[in-house]
């Protein structure tokens, strides 16, 4: 009988400790990656964006053979780059960075 009472007390204590731990648990802040197979058999890597606050994000699509040019110091043209593969991505920033 005493053994059963000790087990019951232990279970109540464990349940109370678990409830206390869950009360102070934070939301998970992690990203998930995944790998898809394209129709041609090549791998396509993807990643989710999971943040604890709302982001302002935009989709970015860069077509194949797109030429980038940059502005260098003094407003002079910088080196150009030509993309040999097409890309799709997401651009995001916290609202504080976008409104500064």
N, C-alpha and C positions, 0 to 999 in steps of 0.2 A: 504494500500500500504506500509506504514512504517513497519507494523507488518511482512509482507512478506519479506521485505528487512532484517529485524533483523533475521528471521529464516534462510534466505540464508547465511547471514554472520556467524551465529552460525554453520551451517553445514560446511562451508568452514574452519572455525577455528577448528572444531572437526576433520575433515578429515586431516588437517595439523598436529594436535596434534597426531593423530593415526599414520600417516606416520612417524613422528619423533620418536615416541616410537618404532615402528617396525624397524626403521633404526638402533637402538642401542640394539635390542633384542639379547640375547645370545641363542645358541642352547641348547635344553633341555638335561640335564645330569641326566638321571634317568633309573632305571631298572624296568622291568615289571615282575610280577610273574603270574604264571598260575597253575591250578590244572587239571590234566587229570585223567581219570578213566581207570585203567588197565582192561584187559579182565576178570580177576578174581574178579573185582569189587573194588579192593583196590585203594586208591588215590595215585597219583604220582605228587609230587610238582616239578615245574620247574621255572627257573628264567632266564631272558635274561641279557646279559651284553651290556650296551650301554655307551661308553666313548667318549669323544671329541678328542681322539687321537688313533693312531693305536697301537694295542697290539700284542705281540707275544704270542699266546696261543696254548695249546696242550690239546687234549682230554685224560682223565684219566679214565680207566675202572678197577675196582677192583672186581675180581670174588669172589664168595662166598667161605668161608673157606680158604681165602688167609691169610698166616701168615706174620705179620710184625715183624721185629726185628730192634732194634736201636743200635747205638753205644753210649755207655756211656762215662763218664769221663775217661781219660787215655786209651782210645781205648778198654775198656772192653765191653762185650756184655751187652746191656741194656735189660729192660723187653720186652718180646714179647707180641704181641696181635694177636688174630685170629678174622677175620671179619666174622660175622654170616650172613650178608646180602650182596648182590651184589650192587655195586654203580657205577654210571657213573657221571663224573664231568668235568669241564674245569679248567685248571690252566692257569693263565695269569699274566703277569707282564709288566709294562711299559718298553720300550727298555732300558732306563737308568739304570734300576735295573739289567737287564740281561747282560749288557756289562761292568758293574763295576768290 
